[in-house]
């Protein structure tokens, strides 16, 4: 019993020392900065790659509640030759049967432009940039 009591006292002393230290008990890495300064943002429990994408998601939710959009999907992969894939940010479905492929972009890279052209050449779709 005394052995357990001693270890409990030592444990509490260790906890108290940790609370009063300037540095955290477990070293934490600084969040990695995005190449294009995009900030990972959470909206309604879902993490998005940028604030702009999260805002568009919230706008889509409002449009869905207003009845303009039936439903939508996020992060939809499209297969490309060469065992690669292109991921569309949003796929919107409307009551008239139409579908929109939406990509929320803050910066257009050369790889993005090339992959977008390839998707539009292979599949009968048009990707809309927001």
C-alpha positions in Angstrom: 0.0 0.0 0.0 2.8 2.4 0.8 4.5 1.7 -2.5 1.3 2.6 -4.3 0.9 5.8 -2.2 4.5 6.8 -2.9 4.1 6.3 -6.6 0.9 8.3 -6.6 2.6 11.2 -4.7 5.4 11.1 -7.3 2.9 11.1 -10.1 1.1 14.1 -8.7 4.4 15.9 -8.2 5.3 15.2 -11.8 2.0 16.5 -13.0 2.4 19.7 -10.9 5.9 20.2 -12.3 4.6 19.8 -15.9 1.8 22.3 -15.3 4.3 25.0 -14.2 6.8 24.6 -17.0 7.0 27.1 -19.8 7.3 24.6 -22.6 4.6 22.0 -23.3 5.0 18.5 -21.8 4.9 17.0 -25.3 6.7 18.9 -28.0 4.2 19.9 -30.7 5.1 20.6 -34.3 4.1 23.9 -35.8 1.3 23.5 -38.4 2.6 23.1 -41.9 2.2 26.2 -44.1 0.4 25.6 -47.4 2.3 26.3 -50.5 -0.3 28.9 -51.6 -1.2 30.1 -48.0 -4.5 28.2 -47.9 -5.8 27.7 -44.4 -7.5 24.4 -43.5 -10.9 25.4 -42.3 -13.7 23.4 -40.7 -17.4 24.0 -41.4 -20.2 21.9 -39.9 -17.6 19.3 -38.8 -16.1 18.9 -42.2 -12.5 20.0 -42.9 -11.8 21.9 -46.1 -8.5 22.7 -47.8 -9.2 26.5 -47.8 -11.5 29.1 -46.4 -12.9 29.7 -49.9 -13.9 26.1 -50.2 -15.6 26.2 -46.8 -17.5 29.3 -47.7 -18.7 27.8 -50.9 -19.9 24.7 -49.0 -21.9 26.9 -46.6 -23.4 28.7 -49.6 -24.3 25.3 -51.2 -26.0 24.3 -47.9 -28.1 27.5 -48.0 -29.0 26.9 -51.7 -30.0 23.4 -50.9 -32.3 24.5 -48.1 -33.8 27.1 -50.5 -34.6 24.3 -52.9 -32.3 25.6 -55.7 -29.9 22.5 -55.4 -31.3 19.0 -54.7 -28.1 17.7 -53.3 -24.4 17.8 -53.7 -21.3 15.7 -53.2 -17.8 16.8 -52.1 -14.4 15.7 -53.2 -15.5 13.5 -56.1 -12.6 11.6 -57.9 -12.5 11.3 -61.7 -10.2 8.6 -63.1 -7.6 9.6 -65.7 -5.3 7.5 -67.9 -1.9 6.7 -66.3 -3.5 5.6 -63.1 -4.1 9.1 -61.9 -7.2 10.9 -60.7 -8.6 14.4 -60.7 -10.7 15.4 -57.7 -13.6 17.8 -58.2 -14.4 19.9 -55.1 -18.2 19.8 -55.6 -20.7 18.0 -57.7 -24.1 19.7 -57.7 -27.4 18.1 -58.7 -30.5 20.1 -59.7 -34.2 19.2 -60.0 -34.2 19.6 -63.8 -31.6 16.8 -64.0 -28.6 19.0 -64.7 -25.3 18.5 -62.9 -22.5 21.0 -62.4 -18.9 20.1 -61.6 -17.4 22.8 -59.4 -13.8 23.4 -58.5 -13.0 26.1 -56.0 -9.6 27.5 -56.8 -7.5 30.3 -55.3 -4.5 29.7 -57.6 -4.4 27.9 -61.0 -1.3 25.8 -61.3 0.0 24.4 -64.6 -0.8 20.8 -63.4 -4.3 21.8 -62.6 -4.9 23.4 -66.0 -3.5 20.3 -67.7 -5.6 17.9 -65.7 -8.7 19.9 -66.1 -8.2 20.0 -69.9 -7.6 16.2 -69.9 -10.8 15.5 -67.9 -12.9 17.7 -70.2 -11.4 16.0 -73.3 -12.1 12.5 -72.1 -15.5 12.9 -70.4 -18.5 14.9 -71.6 -18.3 17.4 -68.7 -17.4 21.1 -68.2 -15.7 22.0 -64.9 -16.7 25.4 -63.6 -14.0 27.3 -61.6 -15.2 29.4 -58.7 
